[in-house]
């Protein structure tokens, strides 16, 4: 196991952007920036014996903050907070107090507001090489940031094991009741040549998905996947019987005991022999097949376009703070928020 810190020479808010590289004994590695805890690389060996990077991104950090990238910003590989996905009308109430957030996606608030956790500098508070290569980042979100109440202290630990498991452990506490719904937004492609992910085979342990309005905001209604193209329970090719104009941008309610760490999804690409398994303690997973992806000059100079990646965003029910019958997403001062998500790569 090995941990390496790499200075990028870039400074944001007077803090240097540092890449932390976690390498296991097999030679697989993950590289994470302390800006937005962006997963910049996830390199494993495929069935052909080649080293393959399975996440989209850039070769240079500077490209993550370029105007061209931010203009059609897809949140490559970053943490999402304080609140993942969409909040209807950008508003909510806690204990009869109304809060109004910025409307950043039509009439709704998306992924935490104008400047979410994905655009913040995080402090590196610990690194370690035993029993796994690991790094822990920390960020303090002050009361009123993006309109959310309460000072919120967040820690995110990445551990990389010899089984090619990247373990993400989230923890947070607050001094005032506040909404919280964290996720990580890596864009995966398991093909050694990149391109469309329509032939990837995806399996999701979910019997229901969440109804959405015209702006993809969850309404509160559960819909059975049975008899629909949303039925991934037995696994199927992503592009099979789907809506070619929409792809998938949908939240699935996982078949599980609340809070238990279980397998959410498995995605396989036959030519590379790679499979990505996602385990989580969270109750739902949002599948996004990158309909709106439009990024120029990514890694190796390649352009990224629609359906060139898939995301599995583990989280609580989107817009749940406005839907009383959904599990609560309000964190109170006497409580500690915790979440674990694992990305495990298998090679045939």
C-alpha positions as CSV (number, residue, x, y, z in Angstrom):
1,X,0.0,0.0,0.0
2,X,1.2,3.5,-0.8
3,X,0.0,7.0,-0.4
4,X,1.5,9.9,-2.4
5,X,0.7,13.6,-2.2
6,X,1.3,15.6,-5.5
7,X,1.4,19.4,-5.5
8,X,-0.4,20.8,-8.6
9,X,0.9,24.4,-8.2
10,X,-2.7,25.7,-8.4
11,X,-4.2,27.7,-5.6
12,X,-7.8,28.3,-4.8
13,X,-8.9,30.4,-1.8
14,X,-5.2,30.7,-0.9
15,X,-4.9,26.9,-0.5
16,X,-2.9,24.7,-2.8
17,X,-4.7,22.0,-4.8
18,X,-3.1,18.7,-3.9
19,X,-3.7,15.3,-5.5
20,X,-3.6,12.3,-3.2
21,X,-2.8,9.1,-5.0
22,X,-3.7,5.8,-3.3
23,X,-2.0,2.7,-4.7
24,X,-2.6,-0.9,-3.7
25,X,-0.3,-3.9,-3.8
26,X,-1.7,-5.0,-7.2
27,X,-0.6,-1.6,-8.8
28,X,-4.2,-0.3,-9.1
29,X,-4.5,3.3,-8.1
30,X,-7.0,6.1,-7.3
31,X,-6.1,9.8,-7.5
32,X,-8.3,12.4,-5.6
33,X,-8.0,16.2,-5.5
34,X,-8.6,18.1,-2.3
35,X,-10.8,20.4,-4.5
36,X,-14.3,19.0,-4.4
37,X,-12.7,15.6,-3.4
38,X,-12.7,14.9,-7.2
39,X,-11.8,11.4,-8.2
40,X,-9.5,12.2,-11.1
41,X,-8.3,8.7,-11.8
42,X,-9.4,5.1,-11.0
43,X,-6.9,2.8,-12.7
44,X,-7.2,-1.0,-12.7
45,X,-6.0,-3.9,-14.8
46,X,-8.5,-5.2,-17.3
47,X,-8.9,-8.7,-18.6
48,X,-6.3,-8.1,-21.3
49,X,-3.7,-7.1,-18.7
50,X,-3.9,-3.4,-19.6
51,X,-4.0,-0.6,-17.1
52,X,-7.3,1.1,-17.7
53,X,-8.7,4.3,-16.2
54,X,-12.5,3.8,-15.6
55,X,-13.5,7.4,-14.8
56,X,-14.0,10.4,-17.0
57,X,-12.0,13.6,-16.3
58,X,-9.0,15.6,-17.3
59,X,-5.3,15.1,-17.5
60,X,-4.6,18.5,-15.9
61,X,-6.3,20.0,-12.8
62,X,-6.7,23.4,-14.5
63,X,-9.3,22.0,-16.9
64,X,-11.7,21.3,-14.0
65,X,-12.0,25.0,-13.4
66,X,-11.8,26.3,-16.9
67,X,-14.7,28.5,-18.2
68,X,-15.4,26.1,-21.1
69,X,-15.9,23.2,-18.7
70,X,-17.9,25.1,-16.1
71,X,-20.3,26.4,-18.8
72,X,-21.8,23.0,-19.2
73,X,-20.8,21.6,-15.9
74,X,-21.3,17.9,-15.3
75,X,-19.8,17.6,-11.8
76,X,-17.0,15.2,-12.9
77,X,-16.0,12.9,-10.0
78,X,-16.9,15.4,-7.2
79,X,-18.8,15.2,-3.9
80,X,-22.3,16.6,-4.0
81,X,-23.6,18.6,-1.0
82,X,-25.2,19.8,1.1
83,X,-28.0,18.3,-0.8
84,X,-27.8,16.0,-3.8
85,X,-30.2,16.1,-6.7
86,X,-33.1,18.5,-7.0
87,X,-35.1,20.3,-4.4
88,X,-38.5,21.4,-5.6
89,X,-38.7,25.2,-6.0
90,X,-35.5,25.4,-4.0
91,X,-37.4,25.6,-0.8
92,X,-38.1,23.7,2.4
93,X,-39.2,24.2,6.0
94,X,-37.8,22.9,9.2
95,X,-39.8,23.2,12.5
96,X,-42.1,25.7,10.7
97,X,-39.2,27.9,9.5
98,X,-39.1,28.5,5.8
99,X,-35.9,28.5,3.8
100,X,-35.3,29.6,0.2
101,X,-32.3,28.4,-1.8
102,X,-31.0,29.6,-5.2
103,X,-32.9,28.2,-8.1
104,X,-30.0,26.7,-10.2
105,X,-31.9,24.3,-12.4
106,X,-35.0,25.8,-13.9
107,X,-37.2,26.6,-10.9
108,X,-35.5,24.2,-8.7
109,X,-32.2,23.9,-6.7
110,X,-29.7,21.3,-8.0
111,X,-26.8,19.6,-6.2
112,X,-26.5,22.1,-3.3
113,X,-26.8,25.4,-5.1
114,X,-24.5,27.8,-7.0
115,X,-21.3,26.8,-5.2
116,X,-21.8,23.4,-3.6
117,X,-19.3,21.1,-1.9
118,X,-18.0,20.1,-5.3
119,X,-16.3,23.6,-5.7
120,X,-14.9,23.9,-2.2
121,X,-11.3,23.3,-1.0
122,X,-11.2,20.5,1.5
123,X,-8.5,20.1,4.2
124,X,-6.5,16.9,4.2
125,X,-6.6,15.8,7.9
126,X,-5.0,12.4,7.7
127,X,-3.4,9.8,5.4
128,X,-2.4,6.2,6.0
129,X,-1.0,3.1,4.4
130,X,-2.3,0.4,6.8
131,X,-4.5,-1.6,6.6
132,X,-5.5,0.2,3.4
133,X,-4.2,3.2,1.6
134,X,-6.4,6.0,2.8
135,X,-7.0,9.8,3.0
136,X,-9.5,11.8,5.0
137,X,-10.8,15.2,3.9
138,X,-12.7,17.7,5.9
139,X,-14.9,20.7,5.1
140,X,-16.7,23.2,7.4
141,X,-19.9,24.6,5.8
142,X,-20.9,27.7,7.7
143,X,-24.5,28.6,8.7
144,X,-26.2,30.3,5.7
145,X,-24.0,28.9,3.0
146,X,-26.1,28.5,-0.1
147,X,-29.1,29.3,2.2
148,X,-28.8,26.2,4.4
149,X,-29.1,26.6,8.1
150,X,-26.4,25.6,10.7
151,X,-22.7,25.1,10.8
152,X,-22.0,21.7,9.3
153,X,-18.7,19.8,9.7
154,X,-18.2,17.1,7.1
155,X,-15.5,14.4,6.8
156,X,-15.0,12.1,3.8
157,X,-12.6,9.2,4.0
158,X,-11.4,7.2,0.9
159,X,-9.8,3.8,1.5
160,X,-8.4,1.7,-1.3
161,X,-8.0,-2.0,-0.7
162,X,-6.0,-4.8,-2.4
163,X,-9.4,-6.1,-3.7
164,X,-9.7,-2.9,-5.8
165,X,-12.4,-1.6,-3.5
166,X,-12.7,2.1,-3.1
167,X,-14.5,2.7,0.2
168,X,-16.1,6.1,0.8
169,X,-17.1,6.9,4.4
170,X,-19.1,10.1,4.9
171,X,-19.6,11.6,8.4
172,X,-21.2,15.0,9.4
173,X,-22.5,16.8,12.4
174,X,-24.3,20.2,12.8
175,X,-25.1,22.7,15.5
176,X,-28.6,23.4,14.0
177,X,-31.2,21.3,12.3
178,X,-30.3,21.2,8.6
179,X,-30.9,19.1,5.4
180,X,-28.1,16.8,4.3
181,X,-28.0,14.4,1.4
182,X,-24.4,13.6,0.2
183,X,-23.3,11.6,-2.8
184,X,-20.3,11.2,-5.1
185,X,-20.7,11.9,-8.8
186,X,-18.1,9.9,-10.7
187,X,-18.7,9.2,-14.4
188,X,-17.7,5.6,-15.3
189,X,-16.9,3.9,-18.6
190,X,-15.7,0.3,-18.4
191,X,-14.8,0.0,-22.1
192,X,-11.0,0.1,-22.8
193,X,-11.8,2.3,-25.9
194,X,-14.3,4.6,-24.3
195,X,-17.4,5.7,-26.3
196,X,-21.0,4.9,-25.7
197,X,-22.0,2.8,-22.6
198,X,-25.2,1.6,-24.3
199,X,-23.8,-2.0,-24.5
200,X,-22.7,-2.1,-20.8
201,X,-24.8,-4.6,-18.9
202,X,-26.4,-3.1,-15.8
203,X,-28.1,-4.8,-12.9
204,X,-29.9,-2.9,-10.1
205,X,-31.5,-4.4,-7.1
206,X,-34.6,-2.2,-7.1
207,X,-38.3,-3.1,-7.5
208,X,-39.5,0.5,-7.6
209,X,-38.4,3.8,-9.0
210,X,-39.4,7.3,-8.1
211,X,-41.8,9.3,-10.3
212,X,-40.3,12.6,-11.5
213,X,-41.9,15.8,-12.8
214,X,-40.9,17.4,-16.1
215,X,-37.7,18.9,-14.5
216,X,-36.7,15.5,-13.0
217,X,-37.9,16.4,-9.5
218,X,-39.1,13.5,-7.4
219,X,-42.8,13.8,-6.6
220,X,-43.2,11.3,-3.8
221,X,-44.8,8.5,-5.8
222,X,-43.2,5.0,-6.1
223,X,-43.7,3.1,-9.4
224,X,-43.0,-0.6,-9.8
225,X,-40.3,-1.5,-12.4
226,X,-42.2,-4.6,-13.3
227,X,-43.1,-4.5,-17.0
228,X,-41.1,-1.3,-17.7
229,X,-37.7,-0.6,-19.2
230,X,-36.6,0.4,-15.7
231,X,-36.5,-3.2,-14.6
232,X,-32.8,-4.0,-14.1
233,X,-33.3,-6.6,-11.4
234,X,-32.0,-9.5,-13.5
235,X,-29.5,-7.3,-15.5
236,X,-29.8,-6.1,-19.0
237,X,-28.0,-4.1,-21.7
238,X,-28.4,-0.4,-20.8
239,X,-29.5,0.5,-24.4
240,X,-32.1,-2.3,-24.6
241,X,-35.7,-1.1,-24.9
242,X,-34.8,2.4,-23.4
243,X,-35.9,5.8,-24.5
244,X,-33.1,6.8,-26.9
245,X,-33.8,10.5,-26.4
246,X,-33.7,10.4,-22.6
247,X,-31.5,7.5,-21.5
248,X,-31.7,7.2,-17.8
249,X,-31.8,10.0,-15.2
250,X,-33.8,8.1,-12.6
251,X,-33.8,7.3,-8.9
252,X,-34.3,3.7,-7.9
253,X,-35.4,2.5,-4.4
254,X,-33.2,-0.3,-3.4
255,X,-34.6,-3.6,-2.1
256,X,-32.9,-3.6,1.3
257,X,-33.2,-3.1,5.0
258,X,-32.8,0.6,5.8
259,X,-29.2,1.5,6.7
260,X,-27.7,-1.9,5.9
261,X,-24.6,-2.1,3.6
262,X,-25.8,-4.1,0.5
263,X,-25.1,-4.4,-3.2
264,X,-27.0,-1.7,-5.1
265,X,-25.8,-2.3,-8.7
266,X,-23.4,-4.2,-10.9
267,X,-22.3,-3.0,-14.3
268,X,-20.2,-5.1,-16.7
269,X,-18.4,-4.4,-20.0
270,X,-17.7,-7.7,-21.8
271,X,-14.7,-6.7,-23.9
272,X,-12.6,-5.3,-21.1
273,X,-13.9,-8.0,-18.7
274,X,-14.5,-5.3,-16.0
275,X,-17.4,-5.1,-13.7
276,X,-18.2,-2.3,-11.3
277,X,-20.1,-3.3,-8.1
278,X,-21.6,-0.5,-6.0
279,X,-22.4,-1.2,-2.4
280,X,-24.1,1.3,-0.1
281,X,-25.9,2.0,3.2
282,X,-28.1,4.5,1.4
283,X,-31.8,3.7,0.5
284,X,-31.7,4.8,-3.2
285,X,-29.4,4.9,-6.2
286,X,-29.7,7.4,-9.0
287,X,-28.7,6.1,-12.4
288,X,-27.6,8.7,-14.9
289,X,-26.4,7.8,-18.4
290,X,-25.0,11.3,-19.1
291,X,-27.6,12.6,-21.5
292,X,-26.3,16.2,-21.1
293,X,-22.6,15.4,-21.3
294,X,-20.7,17.7,-23.6
295,X,-17.1,18.2,-22.7
296,X,-14.2,18.9,-25.0
297,X,-10.6,17.8,-24.6
298,X,-10.9,15.3,-21.8
299,X,-8.3,12.8,-20.9
300,X,-6.0,12.1,-23.9
301,X,-7.7,14.9,-25.8
302,X,-10.9,12.9,-26.2
303,X,-14.3,14.6,-26.3
304,X,-17.1,13.3,-24.0
305,X,-20.6,13.3,-25.4
306,X,-24.1,12.0,-24.4
307,X,-24.2,8.4,-23.2
308,X,-20.4,8.2,-22.9
309,X,-20.6,7.3,-19.2
310,X,-22.9,6.2,-16.4
311,X,-23.2,7.4,-12.8
312,X,-24.6,5.5,-9.9
313,X,-25.3,8.2,-7.3
314,X,-26.1,6.6,-3.9
315,X,-28.1,8.8,-1.6
316,X,-31.3,9.4,0.3
317,X,-34.5,10.1,-1.6
318,X,-34.2,13.3,-3.7
319,X,-36.5,16.1,-2.6
320,X,-37.1,14.0,0.5
321,X,-37.1,17.0,2.8
322,X,-40.4,18.1,1.1
323,X,-42.0,14.6,1.1
324,X,-43.0,13.6,4.7
325,X,-43.4,9.9,4.0
326,X,-39.8,9.5,2.7
327,X,-37.0,8.8,5.1
328,X,-35.9,12.0,6.9
329,X,-33.0,14.0,5.5
330,X,-32.9,16.4,8.4
331,X,-29.8,16.2,10.6
332,X,-30.1,17.6,14.1
333,X,-27.4,18.7,16.6
334,X,-27.6,15.5,18.7
335,X,-27.2,13.3,15.7
336,X,-24.3,12.1,13.5
337,X,-24.8,11.7,9.7
338,X,-23.0,8.6,8.3
339,X,-22.9,7.0,4.9
340,X,-20.8,4.3,3.3
341,X,-20.5,3.6,-0.4
342,X,-18.1,1.1,-2.0
343,X,-17.0,1.0,-5.6
344,X,-15.5,-2.5,-6.2
345,X,-14.0,-3.5,-9.5
346,X,-13.8,-7.1,-10.6
347,X,-11.9,-8.5,-13.6
348,X,-12.9,-11.6,-15.5
